[in-house]
Amino acid sequence: MAQSTIPIRDTRSTTLDGTGGGSVQFGPSRPNTRWLIQGVSVNVSSNTEEATGVLYRGGERVSETFTASSGDSDNDLPAIPLWPGETYRFQWTGGDAGATATLSFRGEEITGM
């Protein structure tokens, strides 16, 4: 099978719980694909309490932001492919309970091996 690359741009959202915490995760699910994530940005619908956040790959901390409510981004992620079953997870803490927290990501999906 020939290898092909298509751009990825997507979002994941969650409602922050009573403590102002929440998380989203993302990664490839189709066989014979891998993702190279090149950047993420985060935002929360309100910021009376300023949420903080951490991006994990598996259990490893990859990047963190101290202003996860106001649109911080990281466009310098390691170029390590994610295979089906592997995920990134972003964890918000300390935000406004009930607020909508959104993570947007971009990268490439590579199909074929």
N, CA, C and O atoms as a Tinker XYZ file with bonds, in Angstrom:
   452  protein
     1  N      0.844000   -1.178000    0.000000    73     2
     2  CA     0.000000    0.000000    0.000000    64     1     3
     3  C      0.889000    1.242000    0.000000    63     2     4     5
     4  O      1.832000    1.341000    0.785000    81     3
     5  N      0.582000    2.175000   -0.880000    73     3     6
     6  CA     1.343000    3.419000   -0.949000    64     5     7
     7  C      1.040000    4.287000    0.263000    63     6     8     9
     8  O     -0.075000    4.289000    0.785000    81     7
     9  N      2.036000    5.010000    0.690000    73     7    10
    10  CA     1.869000    5.903000    1.844000    64     9    11
    11  C      1.271000    7.221000    1.383000    63    10    12    13
    12  O      1.665000    7.752000    0.344000    81    11
    13  N      0.324000    7.753000    2.144000    73    11    14
    14  CA    -0.248000    9.063000    1.843000    64    13    15
    15  C     -0.380000    9.859000    3.136000    63    14    16    17
    16  O     -0.484000    9.294000    4.225000    81    15
    17  N     -0.374000   11.172000    2.994000    73    15    18
    18  CA    -0.456000   12.076000    4.141000    64    17    19
    19  C     -1.611000   13.045000    3.927000    63    18    20    21
    20  O     -1.736000   13.662000    2.869000    81    19
    21  N     -2.456000   13.170000    4.954000    73    19    22
    22  CA    -3.529000   14.155000    4.889000    64    21    23
    23  C     -3.465000   15.029000    6.147000    63    22    24    25
    24  O     -3.111000   14.542000    7.221000    81    23
    25  N     -3.803000   16.310000    6.019000    73    23    26
    26  CA    -3.775000   17.186000    7.192000    64    25    27
    27  C     -4.893000   16.842000    8.175000    63    26    28    29
    28  O     -5.977000   16.411000    7.782000    81    27
    29  N     -4.606000   17.043000    9.453000    73    27    30
    30  CA    -5.589000   16.864000   10.522000    64    29    31
    31  C     -5.799000   18.218000   11.188000    63    30    32    33
    32  O     -4.835000   18.907000   11.523000    81    31
    33  N     -7.038000   18.590000   11.375000    73    31    34
    34  CA    -7.441000   19.737000   12.200000    64    33    35
    35  C     -8.723000   19.320000   12.881000    63    34    36    37
    36  O     -9.712000   19.020000   12.212000    81    35
    37  N     -8.721000   19.298000   14.214000    73    35    38
    38  CA    -9.902000   18.820000   14.925000    64    37    39
    39  C     -9.940000   19.450000   16.316000    63    38    40    41
    40  O     -8.974000   20.077000   16.750000    81    39
    41  N    -11.060000   19.277000   17.003000    73    39    42
    42  CA   -11.218000   19.788000   18.361000    64    41    43
    43  C    -11.853000   18.721000   19.244000    63    42    44    45
    44  O    -12.535000   17.814000   18.767000    81    43
    45  N    -11.611000   18.854000   20.533000    73    43    46
    46  CA   -12.257000   18.034000   21.556000    64    45    47
    47  C    -12.698000   18.980000   22.666000    63    46    48    49
    48  O    -11.968000   19.904000   23.026000    81    47
    49  N    -13.897000   18.751000   23.210000    73    47    50
    50  CA   -14.420000   19.619000   24.272000    64    49    51
    51  C    -14.927000   18.793000   25.439000    63    50    52    53
    52  O    -15.280000   17.623000   25.290000    81    51
    53  N    -14.958000   19.432000   26.612000    73    51    54
    54  CA   -15.524000   18.831000   27.807000    64    53    55
    55  C    -16.084000   19.942000   28.679000    63    54    56    57
    56  O    -15.711000   21.104000   28.520000    81    55
    57  N    -16.964000   19.598000   29.590000    73    55    58
    58  CA   -17.474000   20.536000   30.576000    64    57    59
    59  C    -16.693000   20.331000   31.865000    63    58    60    61
    60  O    -16.599000   19.209000   32.365000    81    59
    61  N    -16.126000   21.418000   32.410000    73    59    62
    62  CA   -15.342000   21.309000   33.639000    64    61    63
    63  C    -16.244000   20.940000   34.806000    63    62    64    65
    64  O    -17.355000   21.457000   34.931000    81    63
    65  N    -15.763000   20.049000   35.655000    73    63    66
    66  CA   -16.559000   19.556000   36.785000    64    65    67
    67  C    -16.597000   20.572000   37.922000    63    66    68    69
    68  O    -16.122000   21.697000   37.765000    81    67
    69  N    -17.159000   20.182000   39.061000    73    67    70
    70  CA   -17.312000   21.070000   40.213000    64    69    71
    71  C    -16.018000   21.601000   40.783000    63    70    72    73
    72  O    -16.026000   22.617000   41.478000    81    71
    73  N    -14.910000   20.948000   40.511000    73    71    74
    74  CA   -13.602000   21.429000   40.972000    64    73    75
    75  C    -12.883000   22.243000   39.904000    63    74    76    77
    76  O    -11.775000   22.730000   40.131000    81    75
    77  N    -13.519000   22.393000   38.726000    73    75    78
    78  CA   -12.884000   23.125000   37.628000    64    77    79
    79  C    -11.927000   22.265000   36.829000    63    78    80    81
    80  O    -11.058000   22.786000   36.130000    81    79
    81  N    -12.078000   20.949000   36.926000    73    79    82
    82  CA   -11.207000   20.036000   36.208000    64    81    83
    83  C    -11.920000   19.298000   35.104000    63    82    84    85
    84  O    -13.143000   19.157000   35.124000    81    83
    85  N    -11.159000   18.830000   34.148000    73    83    86
    86  CA   -11.698000   18.034000   33.053000    64    85    87
    87  C    -10.571000   17.618000   32.141000    63    86    88    89
    88  O     -9.458000   18.133000   32.241000    81    87
    89  N    -10.856000   16.689000   31.253000    73    87    90
    90  CA    -9.817000   16.250000   30.323000    64    89    91
    91  C    -10.440000   15.802000   29.006000    63    90    92    93
    92  O    -11.616000   15.442000   28.940000    81    91
    93  N     -9.622000   15.835000   27.967000    73    91    94
    94  CA    -9.965000   15.295000   26.657000    64    93    95
    95  C     -8.775000   14.490000   26.173000    63    94    96    97
    96  O     -7.640000   14.736000   26.581000    81    95
    97  N     -9.039000   13.522000   25.299000    73    95    98
    98  CA    -7.938000   12.781000   24.709000    64    97    99
    99  C     -8.190000   12.584000   23.226000    63    98   100   101
   100  O     -9.326000   12.655000   22.758000    81    99
   101  N     -7.099000   12.333000   22.488000    73    99   102
   102  CA    -7.210000   12.154000   21.050000    64   101   103
   103  C     -6.036000   11.330000   20.555000    63   102   104   105
   104  O     -4.948000   11.339000   21.131000    81   103
   105  N     -6.295000   10.619000   19.468000    73   103   106
   106  CA    -5.275000    9.796000   18.841000    64   105   107
   107  C     -5.902000    9.000000   17.712000    63   106   108   109
   108  O     -7.124000    8.978000   17.572000    81   107
   109  N     -5.083000    8.351000   16.912000    73   107   110
   110  CA    -5.600000    7.610000   15.765000    64   109   111
   111  C     -6.308000    6.335000   16.205000    63   110   112   113
   112  O     -5.952000    5.722000   17.211000    81   111
   113  N     -7.318000    5.950000   15.428000    73   111   114
   114  CA    -8.024000    4.716000   15.745000    64   113   115
   115  C     -8.098000    3.770000   14.547000    63   114   116   117
   116  O     -8.424000    2.594000   14.710000    81   115
   117  N     -7.805000    4.260000   13.369000    73   115   118
   118  CA    -7.880000    3.410000   12.176000    64   117   119
   119  C     -6.595000    2.597000   12.024000    63   118   120   121
   120  O     -5.506000    3.120000   12.260000    81   119
   121  N     -6.705000    1.325000   11.633000    73   119   122
   122  CA    -5.508000    0.507000   11.406000    64   121   123
   123  C     -4.643000    1.092000   10.291000    63   122   124   125
   124  O     -5.142000    1.795000    9.412000    81   123
   125  N     -3.374000    0.806000   10.332000    73   123   126
   126  CA    -2.406000    1.235000    9.314000    64   125   127
   127  C     -2.312000    2.745000    9.163000    63   126   128   129
   128  O     -2.061000    3.254000    8.071000    81   127
   129  N     -2.516000    3.463000   10.275000    73   127   130
   130  CA    -2.333000    4.915000   10.264000    64   129   131
   131  C     -1.449000    5.309000   11.432000    63   130   132   133
   132  O     -1.285000    4.561000   12.396000    81   131
   133  N     -0.894000    6.479000   11.324000    73   131   134
   134  CA    -0.203000    7.098000   12.457000    64   133   135
   135  C     -0.403000    8.602000   12.338000    63   134   136   137
   136  O     -0.549000    9.140000   11.241000    81   135
   137  N     -0.408000    9.264000   13.480000    73   135   138
   138  CA    -0.581000   10.713000   13.516000    64   137   139
   139  C      0.716000   11.369000   13.966000    63   138   140   141
   140  O      1.398000   10.868000   14.860000    81   139
   141  N      1.047000   12.483000   13.345000    73   139   142
   142  CA     2.100000   13.377000   13.816000    64   141   143
   143  C      1.410000   14.678000   14.201000    63   142   144   145
   144  O      1.008000   15.451000   13.331000    81   143
   145  N      1.272000   14.923000   15.498000    73   143   146
   146  CA     0.616000   16.132000   15.987000    64   145   147
   147  C      1.661000   17.239000   16.064000    63   146   148   149
   148  O      2.715000   17.070000   16.677000    81   147
   149  N      1.357000   18.373000   15.433000    73   147   150
   150  CA     2.311000   19.468000   15.338000    64   149   151
   151  C      1.974000   20.640000   16.246000    63   150   152   153
   152  O      2.837000   21.476000   16.513000    81   151
   153  N      0.751000   20.719000   16.721000    73   151   154
   154  CA     0.398000   21.830000   17.593000    64   153   155
   155  C     -0.962000   21.642000   18.227000    63   154   156   157
   156  O     -1.848000   21.000000   17.663000    81   155
   157  N     -1.114000   22.217000   19.417000    73   155   158
   158  CA    -2.389000   22.215000   20.124000    64   157   159
   159  C     -2.633000   23.613000   20.674000    63   158   160   161
   160  O     -1.692000   24.356000   20.951000    81   159
   161  N     -3.898000   23.961000   20.826000    73   159   162
   162  CA    -4.260000   25.191000   21.528000    64   161   163
   163  C     -5.471000   24.876000   22.402000    63   162   164   165
   164  O     -6.281000   24.008000   22.079000    81   163
   165  N     -5.576000   25.600000   23.515000    73   163   166
   166  CA    -6.652000   25.351000   24.474000    64   165   167
   167  C     -7.362000   26.653000   24.810000    63   166   168   169
   168  O     -6.798000   27.743000   24.712000    81   167
   169  N     -8.622000   26.499000   25.211000    73   167   170
   170  CA    -9.431000   27.646000   25.574000    64   169   171
   171  C    -10.547000   27.158000   26.494000    63   170   172   173
   172  O    -10.959000   26.001000   26.421000    81   171
   173  N    -11.029000   28.045000   27.356000    73   171   174
   174  CA   -12.169000   27.747000   28.225000    64   173   175
   175  C    -13.149000   28.897000   28.073000    63   174   176   177
   176  O    -12.746000   30.051000   27.931000    81   175
   177  N    -14.449000   28.577000   28.103000    73   175   178
   178  CA   -15.475000   29.573000   27.802000    64   177   179
   179  C    -15.566000   30.702000   28.815000    63   178   180   181
   180  O    -16.109000   31.760000   28.495000    81   179
   181  N    -15.052000   30.514000   30.027000    73   179   182
   182  CA   -15.003000   31.605000   31.010000    64   181   183
   183  C    -13.733000   31.443000   31.827000    63   182   184   185
   184  O    -13.193000   30.343000   31.949000    81   183
   185  N    -13.266000   32.545000   32.380000    73   183   186
   186  CA   -12.018000   32.457000   33.152000    64   185   187
   187  C    -12.030000   33.352000   34.380000    63   186   188   189
   188  O    -11.068000   34.078000   34.633000    81   187
   189  N    -13.125000   33.305000   35.150000    73   187   190
   190  CA   -13.115000   33.958000   36.456000    64   189   191
   191  C    -11.996000   33.330000   37.286000    63   190   192   193
   192  O    -11.202000   34.025000   37.919000    81   191
   193  N    -11.958000   31.997000   37.264000    73   191   194
   194  CA   -10.817000   31.246000   37.809000    64   193   195
   195  C     -9.988000   30.808000   36.612000    63   194   196   197
   196  O    -10.508000   30.175000   35.693000    81   195
   197  N     -8.704000   31.139000   36.617000    73   195   198
   198  CA    -7.830000   30.804000   35.487000    64   197   199
   199  C     -7.399000   29.350000   35.555000    63   198   200   201
   200  O     -6.636000   28.965000   36.441000    81   199
   201  N     -7.885000   28.538000   34.619000    73   199   202
   202  CA    -7.518000   27.123000   34.572000    64   201   203
   203  C     -6.055000   26.972000   34.185000    63   202   204   205
   204  O     -5.508000   27.776000   33.430000    81   203
   205  N     -5.439000   25.933000   34.712000    73   203   206
   206  CA    -4.118000   25.523000   34.253000    64   205   207
   207  C     -4.286000   24.186000   33.551000    63   206   208   209
   208  O     -5.311000   23.522000   33.702000    81   207
   209  N     -3.285000   23.797000   32.790000    73   207   210
   210  CA    -3.428000   22.549000   32.067000    64   209   211
   211  C     -2.103000   21.905000   31.739000    63   210   212   213
   212  O     -1.062000   22.560000   31.678000    81   211
   213  N     -2.170000   20.584000   31.524000    73   211   214
   214  CA    -1.001000   19.783000   31.185000    64   213   215
   215  C     -1.378000   18.839000   30.048000    63   214   216   217
   216  O     -2.461000   18.255000   30.048000    81   215
   217  N     -0.470000   18.694000   29.077000    73   215   218
   218  CA    -0.647000   17.744000   27.985000    64   217   219
   219  C      0.225000   16.527000   28.270000    63   218   220   221
   220  O      1.420000   16.651000   28.539000    81   219
   221  N     -0.396000   15.344000   28.205000    73   219   222
   222  CA     0.297000   14.080000   28.446000    64   221   223
   223  C      0.268000   13.236000   27.176000    63   222   224   225
   224  O     -0.689000   13.287000   26.404000    81   223
   225  N      1.300000   12.483000   26.979000    73   223   226
   226  CA     1.343000   11.429000   25.957000    64   225   227
   227  C      1.494000   10.136000   26.726000    63   226   228   229
   228  O      2.539000    9.885000   27.326000    81   227
   229  N      0.450000    9.307000   26.715000    73   227   230
   230  CA     0.451000    8.163000   27.627000    64   229   231
   231  C      0.483000    8.738000   29.037000    63   230   232   233
   232  O     -0.359000    9.574000   29.363000    81   231
   233  N      1.404000    8.331000   29.870000    73   231   234
   234  CA     1.533000    8.882000   31.209000    64   233   235
   235  C      2.605000    9.944000   31.344000    63   234   236   237
   236  O      2.856000   10.432000   32.446000    81   235
   237  N      3.246000   10.314000   30.235000    73   235   238
   238  CA     4.369000   11.256000   30.261000    64   237   239
   239  C      3.917000   12.684000   29.985000    63   238   240   241
   240  O      3.200000   12.942000   29.018000    81   239
   241  N      4.341000   13.609000   30.843000    73   239   242
   242  CA     4.045000   15.032000   30.654000    64   241   243
   243  C      4.845000   15.537000   29.455000    63   242   244   245
   244  O      6.067000   15.396000   29.402000    81   243
   245  N      4.131000   16.127000   28.494000    73   243   246
   246  CA     4.766000   16.599000   27.268000    64   245   247
   247  C      4.890000   18.117000   27.265000    63   246   248   249
   248  O      5.908000   18.662000   26.838000    81   247
   249  N      3.847000   18.798000   27.745000    73   247   250
   250  CA     3.810000   20.259000   27.694000    64   249   251
   251  C      2.821000   20.740000   28.731000    63   250   252   253
   252  O      1.878000   20.026000   29.074000    81   251
   253  N      3.029000   21.953000   29.238000    73   251   254
   254  CA     2.041000   22.508000   30.152000    64   253   255
   255  C      1.887000   23.992000   29.926000    63   254   256   257
   256  O      2.783000   24.665000   29.415000    81   255
   257  N      0.734000   24.483000   30.317000    73   255   258
   258  CA     0.426000   25.898000   30.194000    64   257   259
   259  C     -0.149000   26.367000   31.522000    63   258   260   261
   260  O     -0.799000   25.602000   32.234000    81   259
   261  N      0.091000   27.603000   31.839000    73   259   262
   262  CA    -0.442000   28.151000   33.089000    64   261   263
   263  C     -1.662000   29.014000   32.847000    63   262   264   265
   264  O     -2.250000   29.521000   33.802000    81   263
   265  N     -2.061000   29.196000   31.595000    73   263   266
   266  CA    -3.244000   29.997000   31.285000    64   265   267
   267  C     -4.144000   29.224000   30.326000    63   266   268   269
   268  O     -4.410000   29.676000   29.212000    81   267
   269  N     -4.602000   28.077000   30.757000    73   267   270
   270  CA    -5.368000   27.184000   29.885000    64   269   271
   271  C     -6.752000   27.723000   29.559000    63   270   272   273
   272  O     -7.439000   27.154000   28.710000    81   271
   273  N     -7.184000   28.803000   30.203000    73   271   274
   274  CA    -8.489000   29.394000   29.884000    64   273   275
   275  C     -8.414000   30.337000   28.702000    63   274   276   277
   276  O     -9.419000   30.553000   28.023000    81   275
   277  N     -7.261000   30.897000   28.442000    73   275   278
   278  CA    -7.215000   32.043000   27.547000    64   277   279
   279  C     -6.578000   31.793000   26.185000    63   278   280   281
   280  O     -6.145000   32.740000   25.528000    81   279
   281  N     -6.514000   30.553000   25.755000    73   279   282
   282  CA    -6.093000   30.302000   24.380000    64   281   283
   283  C     -4.621000   30.008000   24.195000    63   282   284   285
   284  O     -4.096000   30.223000   23.103000    81   283
   285  N     -3.938000   29.530000   25.209000    73   283   286
   286  CA    -2.532000   29.174000   25.045000    64   285   287
   287  C     -2.365000   28.079000   23.998000    63   286   288   289
   288  O     -3.273000   27.282000   23.761000    81   287
   289  N     -1.185000   28.056000   23.374000    73   287   290
   290  CA    -0.912000   27.019000   22.394000    64   289   291
   291  C      0.518000   26.547000   22.518000    63   290   292   293
   292  O      1.375000   27.248000   23.058000    81   291
   293  N      0.768000   25.356000   22.014000    73   291   294
   294  CA     2.103000   24.782000   21.934000    64   293   295
   295  C      2.262000   24.254000   20.527000    63   294   296   297
   296  O      1.594000   23.299000   20.130000    81   295
   297  N      3.146000   24.878000   19.778000    73   295   298
   298  CA     3.372000   24.479000   18.394000    64   297   299
   299  C      4.747000   23.858000   18.212000    63   298   300   301
   300  O      5.302000   23.872000   17.113000    81   299
   301  N      5.292000   23.314000   19.290000    73   299   302
   302  CA     6.625000   22.730000   19.244000    64   301   303
   303  C      6.611000   21.353000   19.906000    63   302   304   305
   304  O      7.461000   21.051000   20.745000    81   303
   305  N      5.642000   20.523000   19.524000    73   303   306
   306  CA     5.540000   19.189000   20.098000    64   305   307
   307  C      6.568000   18.262000   19.450000    63   306   308   309
   308  O      6.927000   18.457000   18.289000    81   307
   309  N      7.041000   17.261000   20.184000    73   307   310
   310  CA     8.004000   16.330000   19.595000    64   309   311
   311  C      7.382000   15.566000   18.426000    63   310   312   313
   312  O      6.224000   15.155000   18.494000    81   311
   313  N      8.148000   15.381000   17.366000    73   311   314
   314  CA     7.649000   14.703000   16.159000    64   313   315
   315  C      7.737000   13.186000   16.331000    63   314   316   317
   316  O      8.449000   12.501000   15.597000    81   315
   317  N      7.002000   12.687000   17.310000    73   315   318
   318  CA     6.958000   11.259000   17.590000    64   317   319
   319  C      5.588000   10.758000   17.136000    63   318   320   321
   320  O      4.573000   11.283000   17.592000    81   319
   321  N      5.528000    9.765000   16.256000    73   319   322
   322  CA     4.224000    9.328000   15.772000    64   321   323
   323  C      3.378000    8.681000   16.859000    63   322   324   325
   324  O      3.885000    7.997000   17.748000    81   323
   325  N      2.075000    8.918000   16.761000    73   323   326
   326  CA     1.078000    8.222000   17.582000    64   325   327
   327  C      0.493000    7.114000   16.725000    63   326   328   329
   328  O      0.064000    7.356000   15.597000    81   327
   329  N      0.475000    5.916000   17.251000    73   327   330
   330  CA    -0.077000    4.760000   16.558000    64   329   331
   331  C     -1.470000    4.471000   17.112000    63   330   332   333
   332  O     -1.797000    4.940000   18.202000    81   331
   333  N     -2.301000    3.714000   16.395000    73   331   334
   334  CA    -3.616000    3.359000   16.928000    64   333   335
   335  C     -3.493000    2.768000   18.330000    63   334   336   337
   336  O     -2.666000    1.891000   18.581000    81   335
   337  N     -4.329000    3.265000   19.236000    73   335   338
   338  CA    -4.276000    2.845000   20.637000    64   337   339
   339  C     -3.456000    3.775000   21.517000    63   338   340   341
   340  O     -3.583000    3.718000   22.740000    81   339
   341  N     -2.612000    4.636000   20.933000    73   339   342
   342  CA    -1.847000    5.619000   21.699000    64   341   343
   343  C     -2.604000    6.947000   21.654000    63   342   344   345
   344  O     -3.276000    7.252000   20.668000    81   343
   345  N     -2.492000    7.729000   22.725000    73   343   346
   346  CA    -3.238000    8.984000   22.784000    64   345   347
   347  C     -2.439000   10.094000   23.450000    63   346   348   349
   348  O     -1.504000    9.855000   24.213000    81   347
   349  N     -2.847000   11.318000   23.128000    73   347   350
   350  CA    -2.523000   12.497000   23.920000    64   349   351
   351  C     -3.738000   12.753000   24.806000    63   350   352   353
   352  O     -4.873000   12.480000   24.415000    81   351
   353  N     -3.486000   13.286000   26.012000    73   351   354
   354  CA    -4.568000   13.668000   26.918000    64   353   355
   355  C     -4.220000   15.034000   27.490000    63   354   356   357
   356  O     -3.101000   15.250000   27.956000    81   355
   357  N     -5.186000   15.964000   27.454000    73   355   358
   358  CA    -4.992000   17.273000   28.072000    64   357   359
   359  C     -5.859000   17.338000   29.312000    63   358   360   361
   360  O     -7.043000   17.006000   29.265000    81   359
   361  N     -5.269000   17.769000   30.432000    73   359   362
   362  CA    -5.964000   17.832000   31.721000    64   361   363
   363  C     -6.037000   19.282000   32.188000    63   362   364   365
   364  O     -5.007000   19.923000   32.395000    81   363
   365  N     -7.260000   19.801000   32.354000    73   363   366
   366  CA    -7.471000   21.132000   32.927000    64   365   367
   367  C     -7.671000   20.997000   34.430000    63   366   368   369
   368  O     -8.251000   20.014000   34.891000    81   367
   369  N     -7.198000   21.970000   35.196000    73   367   370
   370  CA    -7.466000   22.045000   36.633000    64   369   371
   371  C     -7.693000   23.498000   37.022000    63   370   372   373
   372  O     -7.151000   24.410000   36.397000    81   371
   373  N     -8.498000   23.705000   38.058000    73   371   374
   374  CA    -8.677000   25.024000   38.645000    64   373   375
   375  C     -9.479000   26.017000   37.842000    63   374   376   377
   376  O     -9.386000   27.217000   38.098000    81   375
   377  N    -10.262000   25.570000   36.884000    73   375   378
   378  CA   -11.072000   26.482000   36.076000    64   377   379
   379  C    -12.442000   26.713000   36.683000    63   378   380   381
   380  O    -12.717000   26.300000   37.810000    81   379
   381  N    -13.292000   27.373000   35.928000    73   379   382
   382  CA   -14.656000   27.657000   36.364000    64   381   383
   383  C    -15.531000   26.411000   36.192000    63   382   384   385
   384  O    -15.639000   25.869000   35.093000    81   383
   385  N    -16.151000   25.966000   37.281000    73   383   386
   386  CA   -17.057000   24.813000   37.211000    64   385   387
   387  C    -18.149000   25.084000   36.188000    63   386   388   389
   388  O    -18.739000   26.165000   36.177000    81   387
   389  N    -18.420000   24.105000   35.327000    73   387   390
   390  CA   -19.466000   24.229000   34.324000    64   389   391
   391  C    -19.035000   24.877000   33.021000    63   390   392   393
   392  O    -19.800000   24.884000   32.058000    81   391
   393  N    -17.822000   25.423000   32.969000    73   391   394
   394  CA   -17.338000   26.052000   31.740000    64   393   395
   395  C    -17.007000   24.978000   30.699000    63   394   396   397
   396  O    -16.677000   23.844000   31.047000    81   395
   397  N    -17.101000   25.347000   29.427000    73   395   398
   398  CA   -16.717000   24.450000   28.340000    64   397   399
   399  C    -15.242000   24.655000   28.030000    63   398   400   401
   400  O    -14.812000   25.764000   27.715000    81   399
   401  N    -14.475000   23.577000   28.122000    73   399   402
   402  CA   -13.037000   23.607000   27.829000    64   401   403
   403  C    -12.814000   22.927000   26.484000    63   402   404   405
   404  O    -13.326000   21.834000   26.240000    81   403
   405  N    -12.048000   23.578000   25.612000    73   403   406
   406  CA   -11.844000   23.075000   24.264000    64   405   407
   407  C    -10.365000   23.014000   23.932000    63   406   408   409
   408  O     -9.607000   23.939000   24.222000    81   407
   409  N     -9.971000   21.913000   23.320000    73   407   410
   410  CA    -8.614000   21.738000   22.799000    64   409   411
   411  C     -8.728000   21.568000   21.289000    63   410   412   413
   412  O     -9.529000   20.765000   20.810000    81   411
   413  N     -7.933000   22.318000   20.546000    73   411   414
   414  CA    -7.840000   22.161000   19.097000    64   413   415
   415  C     -6.454000   21.618000   18.782000    63   414   416   417
   416  O     -5.473000   22.001000   19.418000    81   415
   417  N     -6.375000   20.728000   17.802000    73   415   418
   418  CA    -5.065000   20.195000   17.439000    64   417   419
   419  C     -4.931000   20.128000   15.914000    63   418   420   421
   420  O     -5.915000   20.088000   15.175000    81   419
   421  N     -3.686000   20.119000   15.489000    73   419   422
   422  CA    -3.387000   20.024000   14.061000    64   421   423
   423  C     -2.174000   19.125000   13.861000    63   422   424   425
   424  O     -1.331000   18.983000   14.746000    81   423
   425  N     -2.108000   18.542000   12.714000    73   423   426
   426  CA    -0.989000   17.651000   12.403000    64   425   427
   427  C     -1.237000   16.947000   11.086000    63   426   428   429
   428  O     -1.888000   17.483000   10.189000    81   427
   429  N     -0.704000   15.729000   10.982000    73   427   430
   430  CA    -0.841000   14.939000    9.769000    64   429   431
   431  C     -1.223000   13.508000   10.121000    63   430   432   433
   432  O     -0.753000   12.955000   11.115000    81   431
   433  N     -2.067000   12.924000    9.306000    73   431   434
   434  CA    -2.347000   11.499000    9.391000    64   433   435
   435  C     -1.633000   10.826000    8.225000    63   434   436   437
   436  O     -1.815000   11.208000    7.069000    81   435
   437  N     -0.831000    9.836000    8.534000    73   435   438
   438  CA    -0.076000    9.113000    7.518000    64   437   439
   439  C     -0.673000    7.716000    7.425000    63   438   440   441
   440  O     -0.737000    6.992000    8.418000    81   439
   441  N     -1.106000    7.346000    6.235000    73   439   442
   442  CA    -1.687000    6.023000    6.025000    64   441   443
   443  C     -0.733000    5.182000    5.189000    63   442   444   445
   444  O      0.096000    5.710000    4.447000    81   443
   445  N     -0.862000    3.878000    5.321000    73   443   446
   446  CA     0.029000    2.974000    4.619000    64   445   447
   447  C      1.334000    2.835000    5.381000    63   446   448   449
   448  O      1.707000    3.724000    6.146000    81   447
   449  N      2.005000    1.764000    5.184000    73   447   450
   450  CA     3.249000    1.533000    5.923000    64   449   451
   451  C      4.388000    1.218000    4.995000    63   450   452
   452  O      5.510000    0.996000    5.449000    81   451
